[in-house]
Amino acid sequence: MKITVAGTGYVGLVTGVCLAARGHDVTCTDVVEEKIAQLNAGTSPIYEDGLDALLRENRERLTFTTDAAAAYRDAEVIIIGVGTPEKKDGSANLSYLFAVVDEIAASAERDCVVIVKSTVPIGTNDRVEARLRERVAGRVKVDVVSNPEFLAQGTAVRDTLAPSRIVIGAENADAAEKIRAMYAGFDAPVLVMNRRSAEMVKYASNDFLALKISYINEIANVCEVVGADIDAVSVGMGYDPRIGNRFLRAGIGYGGSCFPKDTKALYWLANFLDCEIKTVKAAIEVNENQKLKLLKKSRRFFDSLAGRRVAVLGLTFKPGTDDLRDGPALTNVPLLLEEGARVAAWDAVGEKNFRRLYPTEVEYCARPEDALSGAELCFIFTEWPQVKALPPETFLRRMLRPIVLDGRNCYDVRAMRSAGVEYVSIGR
């Protein structure tokens, strides 16, 4: 099948490469010339496990171009995977989406199905179809299908090639069958429903996972007060099949490209429609407060961090990705710098992106041990394997004073404390 993908971010690029791996001829288009040049050189502009290898293996079925009009001209299926970032009021910014829609309308020269894979407010697919049909003016037949993605950064390739389910939201049976055929090489349940239900599946799924994270973080905060251990509590909860054991790891909050904006977008939409979702509102509030928990805990040790060397281990919002968006480091590092701390940071793959924001204000280290050298305080924001592998002796040997504030519960409490590390974690 001849497929064009608009957008070469985490959703668009992974989708395009994985469809090529299943035998389709895929053209990926983007407005950023540097990204297309890098892709044509054979490397991905984003870090995602397995993506570079898959890109090289399927290079003969992949085309990368900035000429979107040519890419849309004769495509059978066009997938929109551009960003829908949040506006200041929390609603979704659809300007990139509709810019692509208008270009498709001006360029398409054959009947096609347009897939909206970007996460969009309920009813957006209807607007997209109406706009396309108005602007193609009968020149070609265009159907719009909602086909939300359920990938997680860090495991995006695996999640796309072996999805838990494929959701197709369509108002036209032929269009639904076209997309079902596109996914013929994928071993997953295919769920066909109307477009608005498909749009809601995406929001409802992401927001429920965010709710689980905020819930377990609140339980962890209570555990600290009453003397319970959140790790044991999470294990006990996870054995209940009605609850499950995923997304029950306490920490300093969720981040990334999905949960923060999707919770806010659904909450904004519900409020706009006079249907306030109080649980989602609570999840948002809990998460914002949780990100500052370690900074507040640091006051037990120092009234001020001015002039003190502070180690920061982990800059990305989770391991396995170079994405910083809404991660705890983005909240805490500016506050540490504002207070006058000398921040020494390490991250496995996120340094390049963080340098764009703080090119000189932060000392970037090649190893976690280098960041710890001479530090009086250590914040752990990302549970990279390299961080979890550090023995307690490393903190004792490297740090001026071994105070570790662990936002990801990487270490055994008794082992750290018996070794002489002043160790503070979440809910334990």
N, C-alpha and C positions, 0 to 999 in steps of 0.2 A: 504494500500500500504506500502511496506517495503522501508523506506527512510533512507539514511545516510546524515548527514550534517557535512561538514568539516569546523571547526572553531566555537568557542563559544564566539565570541564577540557580539557586538550590533546587527549585521545582522544575523549571524549564529544561535546564541542561541535563539533569539526572533522567527526567522523563524521555528526552530525545535520545540519549545514549542507550538507555535500556530498551526503547522500542527498536532501535537499530540492531541491538543484540538479539532481538526476536525476529529479525529478518526484514524489517521495513526500511524503505529509503527515506531518510529523515534530513530535512534542512532546518538548521537552527539559525534564527536571526536575532540580532540585537543592535541597538543604536550606539553602543560603546565600541568604538573601533579597536581599542586596545584588547578587549576581551576576545573579539573575533580573531584578531591577529594571533593571539596566544593559542586559541583553539586550533587554528590552522597550522600552527607550529607543533601541535600534538600534545599540548598540556592544558590542564583545566585551570581556569582563573580562581576556582574555589577549591578548598581542601575537603575532600569527601572520600572516605576509605573505599578503595577499589575503583574509583571513577576514572583515574588516569589510565589504568590498565584496560578497562572496558572500552574507553575511547580509542585507544590504539588498536585493539583487537577488531573493532568494527569500523575502522576509518573509511573503508571503501563504500560504506552505506551512509556516511555522514558528510553533510556539506554545511559550512559555516559562512554566513554572509551578513553584511549590513544592508544589502539590497532587498529590503522587505517586500517591495512591490513585486519583484521577480519571484520571490519565494512564495508569495500568496497566489500568484497568477494561475497556476495549474495544479494546486494541491487538492487532494481528495478530502483530507482532514487537516484542519488548522487548529492547533492547540495553543491557547493563550495561557502563558505561565508567568506573567509579569507581576511585580509587587503591588500590593494594595496596603500601603503603610497607613498608620493611624494619623488622623488630623489632631489638632490641639484639643478638640472637644471629645476625642475618642472614637469618632466615626471613621469609616474606611475611606481612604482617598482613592477614588476610582479613575483619576485622570489618565494614568498610564494605560489602564484597561481600555478606555474609550478611544484613546489615541490609536491603539492597535485596531480596534473595531473599525474606525474610520478609514484606516489604511487598507484593511481587508475589503471594505465596501468599494473602495476606489480601484482595487487591483484585481479582485477575483474574476476569472474568465471561464470558470467551469462550475457546475453544481458541486457543492461541498458541505461538509458538516463542520461547524465551528464548536470546539470544545472549550468551555471556560473551566480551567483547572485552578486558576487563582481562587483564593478564598474571598468570597464576595457576599455582601448582605443579601438576605432573602428577597427575591424578586428581581435581582440584577440580571439574571439570564433572560428574563422576559424583556427587559429594557434593551439588552444587547440584540436580541432577535428583531425587535421592532425597529431598532435603529438600522440594522443591516438591511432588512427588507425594504425599508423606506429609501435607502441610499443606493441599493443595487437596482432599484426600480424595474424589477422583472428581467433584468439582463441575465441573471443566473438564479438558481434556487439555492437558498441557504437555510439550513436548519441549525439550531443552537442546542447543545447538550451540556448539562452540568455534569462534570466528572471530577469531583474533588479528590485531592491527594491525601494520603494518610502516612506519609513518610516522616521519619524522625531524623534530624541531622545527626550525622555520625554513623547512621545505619541506613542512609537513604537509598543506596543501590540495592541492598538486600531487601528493604521494604518495598521497593518498586518492582523488583523481579519476582518476589514471592509475597505479594500483598495479603493481608488478612481478609480483604474483600475488595471488590471493584463495584463502585456505585455509579450507576448511569441514570441521570435525571433527564427524561425526554418527554416531549409532548407528541412526538411523531414516532410511530413504530419502526418505520424504515431507518430513521436516524439512529434509533437505539440499536437496531441490528447491525448497522454499519460499525458502531463503536464496539459492540460485542465481538464482531469479526476482527477488529483491530487487536483485541486482547485474546485472540484465540490461542496464542502460545503461552498464556499465563495460567497457572494452576491455582485458581482462587474462585470462591463463590462470586457470582455476578448478580447484583441486585438492581433491578430496573424499577424506577419510581418516577413520579413527576418532578419537575425541575426544582420547585420550591422545597420539596422534601429532601432532595439531594443536597441543596444548599444548607438546609438546617442540620442534616446529618453531620456535616463538617464542623459547624459551630458547636453543636451539642456534644460532639465527641471531644473536641479540644477543651471546651470549657469544663466538661466533667473531669477530665484528667487534671486540669488546673485546680479544680475543687478538691480532688484527692490530695494533691500536694499541699495546698493551703491547710486542709483539715489536719493532715499528719503533722504539719509544722506547729499548729496550735496545740495539738496533743503533746508534742515534744516540749513546748514552752511550759505546759502544766506539769509535765513529768519532772522538769528541773525543780519546780517548787515543792512537789510532794515526795520527791525521792524515788521516782520510778525510772526505769531505763527504757527509752524509746525504741532501742533496737529490739529488746525482748517483746515490747508491746507490739511492734510492727510484725514480728514473726508470728505472734499469737493471733493477730488479726488476719494475717495473710493465709492461714490455713482454712479460713472460712471461704468456701467456693463462691459465696455470694459477694464477697469483698475482693478476693484475689490479692496476690502479693506484690503487684507492680504499682509503681508510683506511691509507695508508702515509705520512702526513705526521707527522713527528716533532714533539713538543711537550711540554707539561708535564702530560699525562694527560687522560683522558676524564672527563666529568661528565654532568649531566643527570638526567632522571627514569627512564631505562631501564638503561643499562649498569651503573652501580654496584650498584643493587639487584638486577638480574637475575643478575649474576655471583654475588653473595653468596647469592641465593635458591637457585640451582641447586647451588652448592657445598654449602650447608647440607643440601638435600634428598638429594644424593648421599651425603654423610657419614651422614645419618640412616639411609640404606638400605645402609650399609657398601659404598659404591661411590665412594670418593674420586676426584674429578676433579683431578688434580695440575696440569694445564695451566691450568685456570680459577683455581685457588688462586694460581698464579704470576702470572697476569694481574692479580689483585686486589692482590697484594703490590707488584708493579712499579708499578702506578698510584698507590698510596698514597705510595710513595717519590718518584715522579716529580714530584708536586705540590710538593714542597719543594726541588726542584733549584735554582730561581732564588734562593731565600732563602739556600741554602748558597753559591751563587756570589757573592752579595753580600759575603760575608766576605773576598773578595779585596781589596775596596776599603775597607771599614769594619769595625772590631771591634764597633762598636755603632751602631745607628741612632737612639739616643735623641736627641730634639730636632731631628733632621734632617727636612726636608721631602721626602717620598717621593711621587712620582706613580704612580698606578695607572691604567693604561689598559685598560678592559674589566672588567666585573663579572659578566656572564653567562657560562654555561659554553661558549657558542658564539655566533657572530653570527647575527642573524635571529630571535632569541627573547629574551623578558624573563625566562626561567627561570634561576635562580641555582643550582639544586640540584647539590651535589657539584662545583661549579666550583672552579678553583684560587683564585679570589679569596676564596671562603668559607673556605678553609684558610689562606691567607697573610695577609689583612688583619688578622684577630684577633691573629696572631703579631706583625705589625708594630706594632699598637697596644700590645700588651703590652710590647714593647721600648721604647716611648716615641716611636716615629716619628710625625711629623705627616703623616697620609695625606691627599692630595688626589686625588680619584677622578673619572673620567669614564666614562660608558657611554652608548651610543646610546639604549637603551630600558630598561635595568635599574635605573636610579637609584631609582625609586619603590619597588621591591621591596627594594633594599638599605637604603634609609632606614628601613624597618620594623625592621630588625635593628640598625642603627647610626644613629639619628636625629641625634645631635650629635657623635659621636666622629670622624666623617669629614667633610672639606670636599668638597662636591659641586660640580663645575665644569660650566659650560655647554658648554665646548669642550675638546678634548684639549690645545690650546695653553695654556689657562688652568691646567690641572692641572700642566703642565710648568714654569710660571713659578716660578723660584726653587728648583726641586727639585734635590737633589744625586744623586738616583737615580730611575730610572724602571723600573717593572715593566710588561710587556705581557702580559696574561692572555687577551685576546680579540682575534681578528684582524678587528675591524670595518673596513669599507672606509675610514672616516674616519681610522683609525690607519694603515693601509697607505699612505694617500695622503700622509702627512707626509714632507716632504723632510728630509734630514739637517740642513740649515741651521736648521730649526725647533728641533731639540734643542740646537744650539749657541747659538742666539740666546736661547732661553727659559730654559734650565737654568743653575743656578749652576755645576754641573759636569756635562757631558754623558755620564753613565753610563747606558746602556740595557741592561736585561736582558730579552731578548725570548723569551718562552715559546712563540711561535707562528711564529717565523722569517719575520717580515713583510718584512724588508729584505735587500738585497744586502750581503753582508759587506764586500766591497771598497769599495763606495760609501760605506758608513757610516764605515769606518776611515780611508779616504783624506780624508774630510771633517773628521776629527778627533774623531769620536764614539768613546768607549770602549764598544764594542759586543760583547755576549755573547749568543749564541743557543744553540740546542740541536743538537748533533751536527755543528757546522760550525766 
